[in-house]
Amino acid sequence: MKQIVANMAGTVIDVLVNEGDEVQGGADVVMLESMKMEVPVAAEVSGKVTAIKVNVGDFVNEGDVLIELEG
Amino acid sequence: MKTVLIANRGEIARRIIRTCKAKGIRTIAVHSEADASMPFVREADAAVVIGPPPVAKSYLNMEAILQAAKEQGADAIHPGYGLLSENGSFARRCAEEGIVFIGPHPEVMEDMGDKIRARARMIEAGVPVVPGYNGSIADAEEACHIAAGIGYPVMLKASAGGGGIGMQVCENEEEVRKAFQSAKGRAKAYFGNDDMFIEKYIEEPHHIEVQIAGDKHGQIIHLFERECSIQRRHQKVIEESPSPFLDNATREAICQTAVQAAQAVGYTGVGTVEFIMNGEKEFFFLEMNTRLQVEHPVTEAVTGFDLVEMQLAIAEEKALTFSQEEVMQRGHAIELRIYAEDPVTFMPSPGTISRYEQPEGKGIRVDDAVESGSTITPFYDPMIGKLIVSGSTRTEAITRAEEALTQYVIEGIKTNLPMLGDVLHNETFAAGIYTTQFVQQMKRATNK
């Protein structure tokens, strides 16, 4: 199981994947907003989305788990 | 006007407090829990906490702000820029509570805040607008059809947009299809309005804006132009006045057109008419900002007027005390915005400033939000301050700005100070012949 974590503190403004989706390494999976800037969070590796740990509107800190992958 | 509540934060709140103090006006700061220890809160005569850190729960919480204003006996509310500054509903609520909103009529704000409506008003007034489609576009299919009619490249824009969000340059049909839905979604998420429209993308674009002021007795004047073409992510980084790109005839034409635009909507208060200009010096109306601008200090530096003082006077229904002929541009001024961000990637850099020292000297003004120990949170804009430098000539202003940048000490977070230095040292910038693509071109040249 691999975890995709927030690269900085911010608010989740979009979750770009669904549970069960196959994602490619490098693809954006979550969009955060920090300091009025959109900050994409990408999957570092390819895999299948097994859990989405955040909802749109949630505030996350750097390092918080956003998505879990099985690959 | 004895007491003014400032419905804003950071550097602009401090800026407004400064003029109010000079005029003997009591100031009330409202602030979120995250901003409790920021300098603007301390510098106001009184402070009221209005909610938790997210702007939706604090600085955009109209009723909490109005409650604070009533409790503190505020005669007027100054909205600063951003946040509620162009919100017609808030201006109406102020009026209902018998509080003066320092800004234009709500109807004017709403007409100018909706870019599709603003374009229509300007076309009626005979003001040149960017060639494009004057209406809201339903879907990607219609967007492609319209874009083909306008001719590529085109700019896809959110009608309620601002700060570069919901804007996308598209070179072909495939890019329009790809961009339309995501830009529409972003516009909905950010502005609560997903109306989209399309304009022709202007090649070699210059962003040039004109400061205007209108009193409640029918007089509207301009205070000349600002060149705002140094941008990253469609947001301004460096502004200057006069624009090095304009000749006197074009300057006169663009300033008169700005007055014409303001007259067409019966504008009162200070405001800015933004234009885009191509390499042939043809200019087109972009939008009107019905508030004080971040970059207002460069206009203050070259004209000698205090624009906040002017706002207060207009709100008190006083007539402008000068004529157009008495407004002069003297010398040259440059503003550099200091952002808490990575100077290369432009990614935000929240954190705590462990050490902060600002430049001082002849021709230097600093409008800032922070001090040593201030925490820059992810909730707000990354701008932590502005360096405004004046000189008798553009060359002198640039030299002073270069020197001033070396005096800055900001530790604990990343800032764009190195990037600002790169711009000032750049030959193209020194020649004054740059466009809005300058920063991208500079980055590409650096990466070679």
Interface residues (C-beta under 8 A of the other chain):
Chain A: M8 A9 G10 T11 I13 D14 S34 M35 K36 M37 E38 V39 F59
Chain B: P54 G163 I165 G185 R186 A189 R233 A340 E341 F346 M347 P348 P350 I376 P378 F379 Y380 D381 P382
